[in-house]
C-alpha cells in the first residue's frame, strides 16, 4: 500500500561505467569550474588511484588546483579547516572527493567553509542551516559501502570536545557521483566484505523501517539483489571489474534509498558500538543486522519476507511458504555472514571482534537508546530490549 504522503529527492547526477573518470573535466566545465581541488587520503594516493583522474585533466584546459591527501580515518574539524585554507590559497573553484566515508564527509564540510567563508563550521551544524548552494562538488567513491555520494549528511569529529558533529542539508548533496570500477579494484577482501554488508544494511533498513516508500523500496530491493549476486564473486575474484561496478552501483542505490527513508535499530546499535569500541561502521552493521530483523519480525514479518526474493533468488522465494519467508530471509543473511567469516574473517559476533567486553554492553545500550535512528525502527525498543539484542549478538 502506498503511503498517504511521502517525499523523495535525489538531485545527484550518477556517471557510471568503465570510462566514467574521463568525463570529469567536461562535467566540471558544465558547472563553470576549471580548477578543482582533490580531497583524498594517503592510502588512495599510494594505490595510484589518482593517476587516471590526473590523466583525464592533462588533455584539457582545466587543471587540478591542489591535491589534499591528509584526511585521517576519522575526520576532524582541524582537517576541514586546513583543507579549506589550502583551497583558498590555491584559488580552487570546485571540490572532487576521492575516497571512502571520511574523505567524503571532510569534503562536504570543507565545501561549507569555502562557500560560506570563515572557519567556524559549528554554526552550520545540525539540520538545514546552510543558506544557499555550495561550490561544485563531485564524489568518486573508492569503497562500496557508505552511499555518502548520494546523501545530504556529513559527520565530522570535534576532537577537542570528543563529540561527533552532524551536518544535514540538501546543499551537501554532491553535483555528481562518479562510479568507475577502477576505483575499487584494489579494495582488499575484508574491506570489500565489510563495505558490502554496510550497503546491504542500508538497503534492508531503508526497505523495512517506518519511513520506507515505493520509490525508496525500488532502489533498496535492487541494491540487495546486486549485493547478493556479486559480493562473493568479487571477494573470490578481486579483479572482476563488472562485479566491482555492480557493487558500486548497489552502494549508491542504498544511499539514495536510506537518505529518503531513514534507517533504524541496526544503525542505532551500530553508532553506539562505534562510539564505545571504535569499530568500523560496516563491521557494526554486520554484527547486528540479523538480530534486529529477528526482533522486528513480529511487527513487519511480511516486509522482511519480501527481502527473500532479492536475497536468495526466485527459486528459493517460490519454494518457501509465505509464512516462512521472513525466517528464511534472516537465515540467508546469517549464512552470508558465515561465508564472509570463512573467506575474510569478518567478525559475526561482538566476542569475535576482541574489542569490547560484556561489561561495556550496558553503555552501548544506553547510547543506542538516545540515537536518532531508533525513532524509525518499526518496533519500539526499551533498554531491556536493546540489552537482549546485544547479548544475542555477543
N, C-alpha and C positions, 0 to 999 in steps of 0.2 A: 504494500500500500504506500502511495506517495505521501510524503509529509504534507500537512496543510500549508506549511511555509518553510522555505529554506533559501539560503543564498549560496552561490558557487562562483568563485573568482580565481582565474589564473591567467594573468597577463604576460607570463614568461614565454618568450619565443623559444622553442626547442629546435636545435640544429643538431641532427644526429646522423652518424654513419662514418664510413671509412675515410672520408676526406673532410670531416667537419671542421677540423682545426684550420684548414686552409681558407675557410670562409671568414675568419675573424676580422682581418683588416677591412674587408668590404662591409661587413655588418657594423663595425665601428664607424666607418665613413658615413653610413646612412644616419647615424646619430650625431654627426658633426665632430667626431673625435679623431685625432691623428697622433696623439701622444699618450698612450695608456701606461699606467703603472701596473706591473705584475706583482701580486702579493702571493707568496708561497712559503714553503718551509725547506729546510736543508735536505731532507730526505728526497723530496720531489726533484730538487736540483741535482742531487748526487746520482739519481737514477736516469738522468739525461732526458727527463720528460719535457723540459722547456725547449729542447732543440727543434722539434717540428714547428713550434709556435714562432720561435725566432726566425726560422727559415721562411715561414709564411710572410713575415714582415719585410724580409730582405729584398723582395722584388716589388715593393710598393713605396709610395712616398710617405707613408706613415712610419713612425718609429717607436720602439719601446722606450719610454722616458726614463724608467728606472725599474730595477728588479729588487724587491724587498723580500729576502728569504729567511727572515729572522722570527718566524712565527713559532712559538712553543706549542707543545701538545695541548696545553690548556691556556687559551688566550687570556691576556690581561689588559687592563686599562693602559698600562705603560707601553705595551707593544703597539696598541692602537694609536696612541699619541705620537710615538716615534714614526710609525708609518705615515701618519697624516703630515708630519713635518717634512718628511722626505718627498712626499707627493708635491707639496708646495714648493720646496727648494728646487725641484727638477721640472717645475711648470707642466705637470701632467694634466690630462683633461678627461681621463676615464680610468676605471679600475678593472683588471682581469684577475679573478681569484683562481688559483690553480692548486687544488689540494683537497683535503677532507674537511670535516666539520669545523675544526678550529680555524683553519685558513679562511673558510667561507664566513664564519662569524666575525673574525678580525676584519675582513674586507668590508662587510656590511657596516660595522661600527666605524671604520676609517672613512667610509663614504659619508657617514653622518657629519663627521668633523670637517672634511674638506668641502662639503656642500654648504654647511651651516656656518662655518668659521669658528674660531676659538678652539679651546681644547677641553672644554667642560662637557664631557659626554653624559654625565649623570643627569643633567637637566632634561635629557631626551629619553631617559629610561621609562619603563612601563609601556602602556599601550597607546598607540595613536597620538604621540607627542611630536611628530615631525610635521612642520607646517607646509612643506612643498616637495616636489620631486627632487631626487638626488642626481648626481653625475651619472653618465653612462656606466653600466656595471654588468660585466659578463662573468659567468661561473663555469669553470671546467673541472668537474669532479674527478678525483683520482681514486676514490673508493666508491663502491656501490651500496651505500647504506643510509646516510643521513637524510637524503632528499632535500637538503638545505637549499639546493639550487632552485627549488620551486616554492619556498616558504617565505613568510614575511617576518620571521623571528630570528634574532641573534642573541647569543648568551656570551657575556664576557665577564671574567673574574676580576673582582676588586681584591687584589692580593693583600692590601693593607688591612682591609676590614674582614677578609676571609669570607666574602659572600659572592654569589653569582648574580650579576645584573642582567635582567632580561629586557630586550627591546622588541617591540612589535609594531609594525606599521606596513601598510600596503606599499609605501615608498621604498621599503627594504627589499622588495622582490626584485631579483635581477631582471635586466632587459632581455637577456638571453642565457640559456643553459646549453653548453656545447658538450655533446656526448660522443666521444671518439674512443673506440676500443683500444687504441694505442696507449691511452692514459691509465688503463687498469691492468695491462698485460703483465706488469712486474709485481702486482699485488701478491704477497705471499699467501699460501693456502690458509693459514689460521686467520688472517685478516679478511680474506675472501669469505670464509665461513662466518665470521663474526658480523661483518657488514651485511652479508646476505640475510642473517637472522634479524638484524636490525630492520632492514627493509620489509621482511616478512611480517614482523610485529607491527610496523606502521600500517601495513595493509590490513592485517587481521583486526587491529583495534579500530581502524577507520571504518571497517565493514560492520563490526559487531557492537560498537558503542552508541550512545544515545543520539549523537548529532549526525549519524550517517544519513545520506540522502541518495536518491537514484544516480546522480552523476558521480559522487564520490565512490559509490558502490561499484560503478563500472571500472573506474581506474583501479580500485583496490583488488577486485577479483582478477582483473587482467594481470596485475602485478604479481599476485600469488601464483598464477599459472606459469608465468615466466620464471619465477624463482624455483618453483618445484621442478620444472622441466630442465633447467640449465645449471643450477648451483653445483650439483655433484659432478656433472660433466666438466665444468670449468676447474673444479678442485683437482680432478684426476688428469685433466689436460689443460694446464695453465695457459698454453698459447692458443687456445680455442677463441679466435677473435670474434666470431659471431656470437658465441655464448657470452663473452665479456660484454658485448654490446647489448644483448638481451638483459643481462643483469643491471647494466647502467640504466636502461630504459625502465626496468622494474622499479629501481630506486627512485627515479624521477616521478613515475606514476604514484608511488607510495607517498612521496612528498606532496604531490597535488591532492591526493585523497585526504591525507590526515590534516593538511592545512585548511581544508574545507569541512572536515567532520570531527576533528579533535581525536584525542587518544584517551585511554582510561587507566585502569588499575595497574596494568603491567608497567606503564610509564611512571606512575606514582611510586611504586616499589623500586623501580629501576633508578629513578632520580635520587631516591633516599639512599639506596645502597651505594650509588656512585659517590654521594656526598660523604658517607661514613667510611667506606672502604677504598675509595679512589679506584674503582674498577671501570674499565671502558664501558660506554653506554650499550654497545651492541651485545657485549657479554651479559650485561644485566638483563637485557630483553630476552636472551636465550634462556636464562635461568628461570624466569617467571612465567613465560607465555603459556605453557600447557596447564599450569596450576591455577592461573587466573581464569582460563577458559572453563576449567572444571568448576570453579567457584561460581562463575556466572551462568553455568549451563541451565540451572533450573528456571531462570527468567528469560533467557534468549537461546535456548537449545535449538530452535528451528533455524535461527540465523547462523549459529555455529555449524549446524548440519549442512547448510548450503556451501560452506567452505570446502566440503569434501570433494566437490567437483573440480575446482581448480587445484586442490592439493594433491589429489590421487588419480584424477582422470575419470573419463566417462564410464569405463567398465566397472571399476570398483564402486563408483557412485550408484550405478544402476543395480548392482548386485546387493547393495546394502539397504535393508528396510529403512523407511523414512525415520522411524523412531530410534534407530541405532546410529544414524549418520553423525550426530554430534560426538558421540563416543569414538566413532571411527576417525573423525577429523582430528580429535585430540590425540588418539593413539598414533596417527600418521605423523603428527608433529613430534611426539615423543620418539618415534623411530628415526625421524630425520636427525634429531639431536644425538641419538646413539651413534648414528652413522658418521656424523660430523666429529664426534668424540674419537671414534676409531681412526678417522682419517687425519684429524688435525689437533686432537687433544683439547678441543674447545670444551671447557667445563660445563657440566649439566646441572651440578648441584652447588650450593654455597660452600659445602665442605671441600669440593674438588678445586675451588679457587685457591684455597690455602691463604686467603687474605682477610678472613673475617672469623670471629669467634661466635659461639652460640650466645654468649653474654651480650653481644652487640645487637642482637636481633630486636630487642625492645626499642632501642634507639632508632633503628631503621623503620619499625612500625610507626613510631610517633612522628617521624619526619614524613612518612608516606601519607599519613592521615591529613597532614596540612598541605599536601601538594595539590596544586590546582587541577591536575588531570583527573583526580578522583571524582570530580563532580559529573564527568561524562560517562562514568562506568555504569553499565545497565543495572547492576545490583549494588545497593548501598552496602558499605562496609564500615564496621566499627573497629576499634583497636584489637579486640579479641579475634575478629575475622582475619585481620592482617597478620597477626601473630601465627594463626593457624596455617595460613598460606606460606609464611616464611619457614615454618617448621616442616611443611611438606617439601619445600624446596631445599631444605637443609641436606 
